[in-house]
Amino acid sequence: MDLQNILSVGVLALQGGFSEHISHLRRAIELISNQNGFWSKIKMANVVEVKSARELENVDGIIIPGGETTAMSIFLEKNDSELLKALRKNPCSELVLE
């Protein structure tokens, strides 16, 4: 998180219901940003589509929607190996995409 308390959350936007994930995340952020505690410290949260390794570098966290991780891994191996390599640097997404 940067000095302006802006949290950037990426949604892997390759297949599945990523647009619904983005919509629900934005609504959840709107609701919880009005709460006290930890979330009140975050002045703004940005939810973005992630389709490339470069876009992945610019987010604080990543959400991988859907349940077809095998299909997504095959797609990435054939079409965007740089994004797959970047995703595999994250221990959580590495487990999901193996």
N, C-alpha and C positions, 0 to 999 in steps of 0.2 A: 504494500500500500504506500502511496506517495505522501508527501508532506501536506497536501490539500485534503487528505482523508477521502480520496476517491478510490473506490474499489472497482476493479475491472474484472468481470466474469465473462469468460468465453464459452460459447456453446459450439461444439464441433458440428458444423453445418454441411454434412456430406450426404446424409440419408436420414430417413425416419422423420419423426415429428419435431425437428429442431425448432421450427417456427412457433409451435405450441410451447415448447420449453422456454423460449425467449419471452413469449407473452406472459406465461405464468411467473417467470422469474421477475420480470418488471413489476408485475402486480404485487408479488410478495415483498419486493424491496420497498415499494410504495407503502405497504401496510406496516412493515416492521420498522421503517425509518421514523415512524411516529412514536415508537416505543422508547422507554427509558433503558438504561444499561448500555451494554456494548454497542448495540446498533445505533444508539443516539450519537455516538462518536463519528459515525460514517455520514458525512454530509451529503454524499452522492454516490451512487453505484451505477456503473455503466455495464450493460449487457450487450455483447457483440457476437456476431457470427465469426467463427474461425474456420477458414478454408485453406490456410497455408501456414507454413512454418513461421514465416515473418509475423503473421497475425497472432500466432500462439505466443511469441516472445513478448507481446504487449499486454498480456492478461495476467492477473494475479492467480486465477484458478480456471479450471476447464471442466465442463460438464460434457459427458459423452452420452447422448440420448440413444434410445433404442435398445434392442436386445440382440442384435445381429452383429456382434463384434467380429465374428469370423469373416463374414462378408465384407465388413468395413476394413479389416486388415488386408484381405486380398485386394480390394479396390485400391487401398493406399499403396500397397506394394507395386501395383501395376501403374498407378497414375500419379502418385505424389510421395515418393520415397523420402523426400526431405521432411515433409510433415510427419510421416510415420516415425522417422528417426527422432524428431523433436518431441513427439508424444511419448516415445519410449524412454526419454530422459526422466520423465516424471514417474516415480515408483508406482503410483496408483494406476495411471493410465497404462503403464507397461503391463501390469497384471491383467488388465481388462483386454488388451489387444494382443496378448500372447496366444 
